[in-house]
C-alpha cells in the first residue's frame, strides 16, 4: 500500500486483555507510515451500520494498560448472511477503505475472509483468552487470563485450607483446555480436567482419599468449561470420595483487568506486523506467534484441524500431584 491509503481496524467476538495494545499499534504505526487509519466500533455489527471513525494519534493515548477494547465488540447475526456481508464491504468501499485488520478469534477470521472475497484486503490478529486459534502458538489475552485464574485460585486455596475442603473451579476456554492446564500447573492443582484428555472421576476421588490419608485435608480441582457440568462433577466426586466440595465458576472475570506485560507486548508486535504486511501488499493473512517470532501466515490455516494436544504438560501436572 502507498501513502494516504485508507485502512480500518476492528475487534470482534469476546474481548481479551491486550487488544488495546494491538489497536494502538495499528493506528500509530499506520499513521507513522502515512496511512489514514479508521476505527470500526462494535465489531462487524458496527461495520454493517457504518459506525466508522477516523483515528488520530491521540485517539489511542493511554489505552495499553486497559483491558477490553476501546473499539467495543459485538456479535453480528447479520454478518452470517450474504446481504450483511455485502453491506459491510460497501461501508468500506464507499469510504475508499482498501484494507481491514480484524482482531478476534476464528469466527472473526471467517468474517474477514468473506470480505476478502468481496474485494477488501484483510489481515487477522488472534485475540482471544481461550488460546484456541489454529496457526499460532499463543493468542492475545491468554497469558493475562491464566494469571487472573492463578490469582483467584490462590485466594480460594486459603479458604480451602481453613475449612479443609475441596474446591472445584471452572475456568473458561470453550473446547480448549489451555487455560485450565497452565493455571492448574502453576498453582499446583490436585487434578486438572480438560476436554482433550478423558478423565475418570472415580480415580480422581481415589486421589483425594490418598491425599487425605497422608494428612492433606484440602484440594483444588481445575475444570475447563468444555469438560462437562461442574455441578455433576462435584456430585460424582462426593459419591466416590465422601468429601463435600465447593464449586466456583470464575466466569468473565478471566477476560477483564489490565493486560500482562506479555500480552501488551504481544498485542503491540502483532498490531505492528499487521500494518507491515499491508504495506507489503499482502492480504488474507493472519499474524502468528511461532517459536518466539511474529510472522504472517495464510489466513485459511486458522480454519484447519487443531494440532494434536501436547500431553507433556498434562502428564507433568499429574506426576507432580501424586
LINLINCOR-V216792 format. One record per residue. N is the residue number from 1. RES is the residue in one letter. SS is DSSP state (H for helix, E for strand, - for the rest). PSI is psi as a letter, one per 30 degrees, with the letter a starting at -180 (none if undefined). OMEGA is omega in whole degrees, -180 to 180 (* if undefined). Layout:
# LINLINCOR-V216792
n: (N:N)
res: (RES:RES)
ss: (SS:SS)
psi: (PSI:PSI)
omega: (OMEGA:OMEGA)
This chain:
# LINLINCOR-V216792
n: (1:2:3:4:5:6:7:8:9:10:11:12:13:14:15:16:17:18:19:20:21:22:23:24:25:26:27:28:29:30:31:32:33:34:35:36:37:38:39:40:41:42:43:44:45:46:47:48:49:50:51:52:53:54:55:56:57:58:59:60:61:62:63:64:65:66:67:68:69:70:71:72:73:74:75:76:77:78:79:80:81:82:83:84:85:86:87:88:89:90:91:92:93:94:95:96:97:98:99:100:101:102:103:104:105:106:107:108:109:110:111:112:113:114:115:116:117:118:119:120:121:122:123:124:125:126:127:128:129:130:131:132:133:134:135:136:137:138:139:140:141:142:143:144:145:146:147:148:149:150:151:152:153:154:155:156:157:158:159:160:161:162:163:164:165:166:167:168:169:170:171:172:173:174:175:176:177:178:179:180:181:182:183:184:185:186:187:188:189:190:191:192:193:194:195:196:197:198:199:200:201:202:203:204:205:206:207:208:209:210:211:212:213:214:215:216:217:218:219:220:221:222:223:224:225:226:227:228:229:230:231:232:233:234:235:236:237:238:239:240:241:242:243:244:245:246:247:248:249:250:251:252:253:254:255:256:257:258:259:260:261:262:263:264:265:266:267:268:269:270:271:272:273:274:275:276:277:278:279:280:281:282:283:284:285:286:287:288:289:290:291:292:293:294:295:296:297:298:299:300:301:302:303:304:305:306:307:308:309:310:311:312:313:314:315:316:317:318:319:320:321:322)
res: (X:X:X:X:X:X:X:X:X:X:X:X:X:X:X:X:X:X:X:X:X:X:X:X:X:X:X:X:X:X:X:X:X:X:X:X:X:X:X:X:X:X:X:X:X:X:X:X:X:X:X:X:X:X:X:X:X:X:X:X:X:X:X:X:X:X:X:X:X:X:X:X:X:X:X:X:X:X:X:X:X:X:X:X:X:X:X:X:X:X:X:X:X:X:X:X:X:X:X:X:X:X:X:X:X:X:X:X:X:X:X:X:X:X:X:X:X:X:X:X:X:X:X:X:X:X:X:X:X:X:X:X:X:X:X:X:X:X:X:X:X:X:X:X:X:X:X:X:X:X:X:X:X:X:X:X:X:X:X:X:X:X:X:X:X:X:X:X:X:X:X:X:X:X:X:X:X:X:X:X:X:X:X:X:X:X:X:X:X:X:X:X:X:X:X:X:X:X:X:X:X:X:X:X:X:X:X:X:X:X:X:X:X:X:X:X:X:X:X:X:X:X:X:X:X:X:X:X:X:X:X:X:X:X:X:X:X:X:X:X:X:X:X:X:X:X:X:X:X:X:X:X:X:X:X:X:X:X:X:X:X:X:X:X:X:X:X:X:X:X:X:X:X:X:X:X:X:X:X:X:X:X:X:X:X:X:X:X:X:X:X:X:X:X:X:X:X:X:X:X:X:X:X:X:X:X:X:X:X:X:X:X:X:X:X:X:X:X:X:X:X:X)
ss: (-:-:-:-:-:E:E:E:E:E:E:-:-:-:-:-:-:-:H:H:H:H:H:H:H:H:H:H:H:H:H:H:-:-:-:E:E:E:E:E:-:-:H:H:H:H:H:H:H:-:-:E:E:E:-:-:H:H:H:H:-:-:-:-:-:-:-:-:-:-:-:-:-:-:-:-:-:H:H:H:-:H:H:H:H:H:H:H:H:H:H:H:H:H:-:-:E:E:E:E:E:E:E:E:-:H:H:H:H:H:H:H:H:H:H:H:-:-:-:-:E:E:E:E:E:E:E:-:-:-:-:-:-:-:-:-:-:-:-:E:-:H:H:H:H:H:H:H:H:H:H:H:H:H:H:H:H:H:H:H:H:H:H:-:-:E:E:E:E:E:E:-:-:-:-:-:-:H:H:H:H:H:H:H:H:H:H:-:-:-:E:E:E:-:-:-:-:-:-:-:H:H:H:H:H:H:H:H:H:H:H:H:H:-:-:-:-:-:E:E:E:E:E:E:H:H:H:-:-:H:H:H:H:H:H:H:H:H:H:H:H:-:-:-:E:E:E:E:E:-:H:H:H:H:H:-:-:-:-:-:H:H:H:H:H:H:H:H:H:H:H:H:H:H:H:H:H:H:H:-:-:-:-:-:E:E:E:E:E:E:-:-:E:E:E:E:E:E:H:H:H:H:H:-:-:-:-:-:-:-:-:H:H:H:H:H:H:H:H:H:-:-)
psi: (k:l:l:g:l:k:l:l:k:l:k:l:a:k:l:k:k:f:e:e:e:e:e:e:e:e:e:e:e:e:e:e:g:g:l:j:k:k:k:k:k:h:a:f:e:e:e:e:f:g:i:k:k:k:k:l:e:f:f:g:k:h:f:f:f:k:a:a:k:f:f:l:l:l:k:j:e:f:f:f:l:e:e:e:e:e:e:e:e:e:e:e:e:f:g:g:j:f:l:k:k:k:j:a:a:e:e:e:e:e:e:e:e:e:e:e:f:g:g:k:k:k:k:k:k:j:j:k:f:f:h:g:k:k:g:k:f:k:l:k:f:e:e:e:e:e:e:e:e:e:e:e:e:e:e:e:e:e:e:e:e:e:f:h:l:k:k:j:k:k:l:l:f:b:g:k:g:e:e:e:e:e:e:e:e:e:g:h:k:e:k:k:k:l:f:f:k:k:l:j:f:e:e:e:e:e:e:e:e:e:e:e:f:g:g:j:g:l:l:k:k:k:k:k:f:g:f:l:j:e:e:e:e:e:e:e:e:e:e:f:f:f:k:k:l:k:k:k:j:e:b:f:f:f:f:l:l:k:l:l:e:e:e:e:e:e:e:e:e:e:e:e:e:e:e:e:e:e:f:f:g:l:l:h:l:k:k:k:j:k:h:g:k:j:l:k:l:k:e:f:e:f:g:l:k:k:l:k:k:j:f:e:e:e:e:e:e:e:e:f:h:none)
omega: (-179:180:178:173:-175:176:179:178:175:173:-173:180:-180:178:-179:177:-176:176:-179:176:178:179:179:-179:179:-176:-173:177:177:179:178:-180:173:171:173:-171:178:173:175:-176:177:170:-179:177:177:177:179:180:-177:180:-171:-179:175:-179:176:178:-179:-179:-176:178:173:179:-173:-178:-177:174:180:-179:-180:179:-177:180:180:175:-175:174:-177:-179:177:-179:178:-180:179:179:179:176:-179:179:-179:179:179:-177:180:179:-179:179:-173:-172:-180:174:-176:178:-178:-178:-175:176:177:178:179:175:178:-178:178:178:177:179:180:171:180:172:-177:173:179:174:-175:179:176:180:-172:-178:-173:179:178:175:175:-180:-178:179:178:178:-176:-177:180:-180:179:179:177:178:-180:-180:-179:-177:175:176:179:-179:176:179:178:179:-178:-176:-180:-178:170:175:177:-172:177:177:-177:180:-175:-179:177:-175:-173:180:-180:-176:-177:-179:179:177:-178:-176:178:179:179:177:178:-179:-178:-176:-173:-175:176:179:-179:-176:177:178:178:176:178:177:176:-180:178:178:180:-178:179:173:179:-173:176:-178:173:176:-180:-178:173:-172:179:-175:-180:-179:-174:179:176:177:179:-180:-180:-180:177:178:-175:-174:-176:-178:167:177:176:-177:176:176:-175:173:-169:174:-179:179:-171:176:179:178:173:177:180:-179:177:179:180:179:-179:-178:178:177:178:179:179:178:-180:-177:175:178:177:178:-178:176:-179:176:173:176:-173:173:-175:177:177:178:178:-177:172:-179:179:-177:-175:174:-178:-177:180:179:177:177:180:180:178:-174:-172:180:180:179:179:180:179:-179:-179:-177:-179:*)
